[in-house]
């Protein structure tokens, strides 16, 4: 009797554990589908066109796709509260809520990327290419890291003004440069995987890698995310 009674709680714990695992995996897959839908114009252009010829359309599609990132970060925040269900509503409500701010941040960082890209092409193989090229790439990297922090902060601190968010983001991106470097590594990994295996990158790895990006960014933003601050849910 004692052995049977001890075995039953273990079976119940095992069943609960497996249910949690399957629910989390299902939530991640749904989040990936939402992300793919929200960024579909960009994905289609990347897969079907030559970026060197279609870069103006790619730039516009990239800006339009930026709101999908804070929407996904909102899903991570939603799941972090222990609520596995409601991924669809969490994603699309977050997409709508942060759209204006996300488009502003996206326009700035994509504009910066276009300017840097054009400058690098103009420099070509001139004697200034190494020095100025390296400087421009550093500026672009800082811009990307700052934009990611600003998007995460827009979810975690929706009460903050965009100007304050950008000032804090660029300051922390520089001060915690090692975390910014990790952010760039995660983005580079996802981009490289998309180049090699688009289906895997979109369908499987997007949510896990972007979750790591979100967690790293929240840690970077810790000085401006005090306990008890109002968080988006």
DALIN-V340262 format. One record per backbone hydrogen bond with DSSP energy under -0.5 kcal/mol. NH is the residue of the N-H (numbers start at 1). CO is the residue of the C=O. If there is no record, write none. Layout:
NH;CO
NH;CO
This chain:
5;1
6;2
7;3
8;4
9;5
10;6
11;7
12;8
13;9
14;10
15;11
16;12
17;13
18;14
19;15
20;16
21;17
22;18
23;19
24;20
25;21
26;22
27;23
28;24
29;25
30;26
31;27
32;28
33;29
34;30
35;31
36;32
37;33
38;34
39;35
40;37
43;39
44;40
45;41
46;42
47;43
48;44
49;45
51;49
53;50
54;50
55;51
58;54
59;55
60;56
61;57
62;58
63;59
64;60
65;61
66;62
66;63
68;65
69;66
70;66
71;67
72;68
73;69
74;70
75;71
76;72
77;73
78;74
79;75
80;76
81;77
81;78
82;79
83;78
84;82
90;86
91;87
92;88
93;89
94;90
95;91
96;92
97;93
98;94
99;96
102;98
103;99
104;100
105;101
106;102
107;103
108;104
109;105
110;106
111;107
112;108
113;109
114;110
115;111
116;112
117;113
118;114
119;115
120;116
121;117
122;118
123;119
124;120
126;123
129;126
132;128
133;128
133;129
134;130
135;131
136;132
137;133
138;134
139;135
140;136
141;137
142;138
143;139
144;140
145;141
146;142
147;143
148;144
149;145
150;146
151;147
152;148
153;149
154;150
155;151
155;152
156;152
157;153
158;155
160;157
165;161
166;162
167;163
168;164
169;165
170;166
171;167
172;168
173;169
174;170
175;171
176;172
177;174
177;175
179;176
180;176
181;177
182;178
183;179
184;180
185;181
186;182
187;183
188;184
189;185
190;186
191;187
192;188
193;189
194;190
195;191
196;192
197;193
201;197
202;198
203;199
204;200
205;200
206;201
208;204
209;205
210;206
211;207
212;208
213;209
214;210
215;211
216;212
217;213
218;214
219;215
220;216
221;217
222;219
223;220
224;221
225;222
229;226
232;155
